[in-house]
Amino acid sequence: MIFIVGGAFQGKTDYAKSCFPDAHRIINQYHETIRLQMQQGLEPLEEVKKLPLSEEGLIIICDEVGSGLVPVDAFERAWREQVGRVGGYLAERAEKVIRVVCGIGRSIKP
């Protein structure tokens, strides 16, 4: 599994499609999946464990939402925390982690 992370609108999806055209599956905007899971009363860290992370050609793309101002809204703070925890889980298990800024990918693992 390849985990691609970066800020909003930084070109993560285009980067993934251009650098990994043979990817079997791209799960995009995983941060929004986490939001939906929380709204449904699910535990995102448990839900991510159900993904086939060893699947050949799997790419997961997620916005980095932990930088900047801390949200006033309690749900938004909890969501931000969950995105960070799930991102750490995915990064730990990924064979490769790429951070994309301004459309430029930089491998941060390995």
Secondary structure per residue as TSV (DSSP state, phi and psi in degrees):
chain	resnum	aa	ss	phi	psi
A	1	M	-	360.0	139.3
A	2	I	E	-110.9	131.2
A	3	F	E	-110.9	121.8
A	4	I	E	-114.1	127.4
A	5	V	E	-133.2	153.4
A	6	G	E	169.5	177.1
A	7	G	S	-70.5	170.2
A	8	A	T	-63.6	140.9
A	9	F	T	57.9	38.6
A	10	Q	S	-102.0	2.0
A	11	G	S	92.6	23.3
A	12	K	H	-62.8	-44.8
A	13	T	H	-67.0	-47.0
A	14	D	H	-60.1	-40.6
A	15	Y	H	-60.4	-47.4
A	16	A	H	-61.1	-44.7
A	17	K	H	-67.2	-35.2
A	18	S	H	-80.7	-34.8
A	19	C	H	-88.9	-21.5
A	20	F	-	-132.3	63.7
A	21	P	T	-65.9	-18.9
A	22	D	T	-95.5	11.6
A	23	A	-	-59.2	135.7
A	24	H	S	-76.8	-35.3
A	25	R	E	-153.1	134.0
A	26	I	E	-117.3	121.7
A	27	I	E	-99.0	108.9
A	28	N	-	-100.4	152.7
A	29	Q	-	53.4	50.3
A	30	Y	H	-62.7	-24.5
A	31	H	H	-60.7	-32.2
A	32	E	H	-76.1	-30.7
A	33	T	H	-62.3	-41.0
A	34	I	H	-63.0	-41.4
A	35	R	H	-59.6	-47.8
A	36	L	H	-62.1	-41.0
A	37	Q	H	-60.3	-44.1
A	38	M	H	-64.8	-40.5
A	39	Q	H	-64.4	-26.7
A	40	Q	T	-89.8	3.0
A	41	G	T	79.8	16.3
A	42	L	-	-91.1	160.6
A	43	E	-	-99.1	106.7
A	44	P	H	-56.1	-35.7
A	45	L	H	-67.6	-31.1
A	46	E	H	-77.2	-36.7
A	47	E	H	-66.3	-39.4
A	48	V	H	-65.6	-26.7
A	49	K	T	-68.3	-14.1
A	50	K	T	-85.5	-11.4
A	51	L	S	-73.8	145.7
A	52	P	-	-80.3	74.7
A	53	L	T	-64.8	-17.4
A	54	S	T	-89.9	2.7
A	55	E	-	-61.3	128.9
A	56	E	T	-63.7	131.7
A	57	G	T	79.3	13.5
A	58	L	E	-83.2	130.7
A	59	I	E	-125.1	130.0
A	60	I	E	-115.8	127.4
A	61	I	E	-114.6	132.0
A	62	C	E	-143.5	137.2
A	63	D	E	-70.8	145.5
A	64	E	-	-88.1	114.5
A	65	V	-	-113.3	5.5
A	66	G	S	-89.4	-3.6
A	67	S	S	-93.6	157.5
A	68	G	S	93.7	-155.0
A	69	L	-	-72.3	144.3
A	70	V	-	-79.9	126.3
A	71	P	-	-62.0	146.6
A	72	V	S	-74.0	-38.5
A	73	D	S	-68.5	130.6
A	74	A	H	-62.2	-41.0
A	75	F	H	-63.2	-42.3
A	76	E	H	-64.0	-37.2
A	77	R	H	-65.2	-44.0
A	78	A	H	-64.6	-40.7
A	79	W	H	-62.4	-45.2
A	80	R	H	-58.1	-42.5
A	81	E	H	-64.7	-44.3
A	82	Q	H	-63.8	-40.2
A	83	V	H	-60.0	-41.8
A	84	G	H	-64.5	-43.6
A	85	R	H	-65.7	-44.6
A	86	V	H	-66.9	-39.9
A	87	G	H	-59.9	-41.8
A	88	G	H	-63.4	-40.2
A	89	Y	H	-61.4	-47.2
A	90	L	H	-66.0	-42.7
A	91	A	H	-62.1	-39.1
A	92	E	H	-62.7	-35.9
A	93	R	H	-94.6	-11.5
A	94	A	-	-72.4	145.9
A	95	E	S	-77.0	-25.8
A	96	K	E	-146.5	137.0
A	97	V	E	-123.2	129.9
A	98	I	E	-125.4	130.3
A	99	R	E	-102.5	127.6
A	100	V	E	-111.9	127.2
A	101	V	E	-133.6	127.4
A	102	C	T	54.4	35.7
A	103	G	T	78.7	1.3
A	104	I	E	-105.5	122.6
A	105	G	E	-92.1	138.3
A	106	R	E	-128.3	120.1
A	107	S	E	-69.4	125.0
A	108	I	E	-111.9	-3.0
A	109	K	E	-155.2	130.1
A	110	P	-	-75.2	360.0
